[in-house]
Amino acid sequence: MKLTVIGFWGGYPARDGATSSYLIEKNNFSLLIDAGSGSLSKLQKYKELAELDAVVVSHYHHDHVADIGVLQYAKLIEYYVKGSEKVLPIYGHTKDEKEFETLNHQYTKALPYNPEQELQVGPFTIQFLETVHPVPCYGMRITDGESVIVYTADTSYKDEWSRFAENANLLITDCNYYAGQDGSNAGHMNSEEGAKIARDAGVETLILSHLPQYGELDQLAEEAAEYFKGTIRLAQEGLVWEN
């Protein structure tokens, strides 16, 4: 299983950047997790849009779904230019029916996931955990039967994360704040909280993502290292993890 970071900024993309988006690949199947602002431009450095097989979105804030509309236009142009009628499935939750319906377009189809059940998408099995965020949002535990990736999406800290991420090979955490800052009102975590989840869950590698546009970002990894002794990486465009 291979993961490529496409976008990692929180809220809005920094200059020449993109917000949350991650490409996961296995056996020629390409799954995009979230499609934040700027992500479609970045994605094309690593994957042809026509080669996407499915998309799963955690929630409907713009920094996670802004480029769904862009992707829908891309699929329409693909039809006009190449005659391709391949319909791209986009999975989302239905706690916001109006936003869920926006996933439908001529060549994209909105498919609901039930957060209480496993979702099978290509070679991947996905479990969900509701996050602590101002709108309904779901983190994901994704496995190909051999390796496990856990993605917190947007969330404040809660104890359940450690159980949900137990023994994961890779944990991608919301890290929108520096240690000592309280992001709970905004529904986000700081570097210390993400690292404690990684420590308590016994994960192998921690990627700090959904990063702030201020401060010295290397400080986030230094703060996390006070609590988690495994491998720590700061998210950056094109960062690849493979197992």
N, C-alpha and C positions, 0 to 999 in steps of 0.2 A: 504494500500500500504506500502510495506516494502523496504527500501534501505539498502544495505550493502556495505561499502567501501571496495574494493578489493585492489586497488592500487591508490596512491595519489602523488607520487613524480613527479617533473617536470624534463623533459629532459632524465634522466636515473635513474634507481632504486638505492637508497642508499643500503648499505649492508643489505641483507636479506629482501629487499623491492620489490616493484613493482610500475610501473608508471600507469597512469590513467586507471581505470576500476571500474565500479559500477554495482552491481547486484540489479535489481528491480523485486519484486515478488508480485503477486496478484492472488488469486484463482488458485493456483498450476501452474501458468504460470511464467516462468523465463526468463527475458530479461536482456541481458548483454549490457551495454553501454560502448563502447570502450574496447580494449583488449591490453593494453600496455605491455611493457617488464616485464616479471616475473609474469604476472597476472594469467596465467593458473595454475601455481603451487599453488598460493595463493587461487584461486577460489575453488580448490578441498577441502579446509578446510570447506567450507560452502555449496557446491553444487556439486553433481556428474555431470561431463561434459555431460553425456548422458541425463541429465534432462534439459539442456538448450533448450529453445524453439525458441529463436531468438537473433540476435546481431544487434546493430545499431552503426555505427562508425561516429564520428564527422568529421574526416579528416584523411589524410594518413601519417602524421608524425609518425616515428617509436615509439615514446613514447605513442602512442594511438592505434597502430595496429600491433606492432611487434609480438604479440602472436597469431595473426590470423593464420599464417602459422603453428604454434604449435597446435592450435585448429583443423586445417584441418588434420594434422597427427593423432591427437587423434580420430577424427571421422573415419578415415581410419582404424585405429587399432580396433576401436569399431566394425567395419564391419568384420574384420578378426577374431576377438575373439568371438563376439556374433552374428554375422550374421545380425546385424542391418543395414537396408538400409535407415534409417531415414535421410533425407536431412535437414540440418540446414540452414535457411535463414539468410543471412547477408546483411543488408541494408547499402548502402553508396551513396554518391552523385556522379554524373557523370561529374563534371567539370574537372576531371582528369581520362580520360577513361582507360588509361593504369593501373593505380592503382586500379580503380574500378574492372577491370577484374581479378585482383589477388584475389578477394574475392571468385571466382569460384574454385571449386575443386571437387573431386569425390563425396563427401557427404556434400558439402556446395554449396549454390547457391547465387550468387550476385543478389540482387534486388535493383533497383534504387529508391531513394526517390526524390520527387520534393519539393525543399525547399519552394516553393510558395503555397504548399498545405498541408493539414493535412495528417498524416500517421497513419493508424490504425494497431497496432500490438497487437494481443491478446486483453486483456482488456484495453490496453493503447492507448490514442490518443496523437500524438506528433506533435507539431508545431515547426518550425525552424526559427532561426535568423542568418543571416550571420555575422560572427565575424570579427574583425580587426586583421588579422594574415597574415604572409607572403605567405600562400597558402590558397585556399578556405577551409573554416571551418565553421561549423554550430553548434550553441548552440541549446538547446532543451527545450521546455516546455512540460512536460509529465504529463498527468492527467488520473486518472481512473474514472473520473466523480464525485469524492468526494474530493480528495486531489490533490495538484499540486506541482511538483518538477521542478525547473528550473536549468539547467546545462549550464554554460557559455562556456564550453570547453575552448579552448585557444583563448584569445582575449585581445586586448588593450581596454581601457575604451571608451565607447561611450554612449551618452545620451539614446539611444533606449533601453538599457538594463533595465532601470527603468520601462518603460512601459511594456516591454516583461515579466518582473518578477513580475508585479503588483499583490499584495495580495497572492503570493505563500506561501505555507506552509513551503517549504524548498528551499533555494537557495544555490547552490554549485558554488563557484566562483574560477576562476583562481587567485592564490595568489603567484606568483613566485618571488615577490619582497617585500621588507620592505618599510614602509611609507617613502616618500621623494625620493625614487629611481624611475627612469624613465624606465619602461620596454616597452615603446611603440615601439621602434625600433625592438624589438624581438617579438612583438605581445603578450605581457602579461600585467597583472595588478599587482598593489601592494595592501597591506592590506587596506590602506585608500580608494582606489577606489572601491574595492569590498564592503566595509562597507557602502559607500555612496549609492551604488546601492541598498543594502539591506534596508537602511533607507528610501530612496526615494520611493522604491517599496512597503514598508509596509509589508515586509515578516515576518514570525514568527521566523524561525531559519536560521542561516547562517553557512555553513560549508566552511572553507577556505581550498582549495585543490591545487593540482599542486604545491607543496611546494618546496622551495629551499633546497639545501643540505648544506647550510652554515648558520651561525648565530644561535641565540637562538629562536627556533620556537615559544615558548610561547609569545615572543615579538609581533609576528604577531597578535595574538588574543588581546593583550593589546592595540595595535595600533588601531585595528578595533573597539574596545569598546569605543574609543573616539568619534566615529561617529554613531555607531549603538547600540541601547540599548536593543535589543532583545537577544535571545539566540545565542551565538557564540561557535562553536566547531572547533577545529583543526582536519582535516582529519587524520585518522589513520586506519591501517588495522583492519578490523572486526568491525569498528564503525557502529552501527545500528541506523537507524531512522525509525520510524514506526508511521503511522497515519491512 
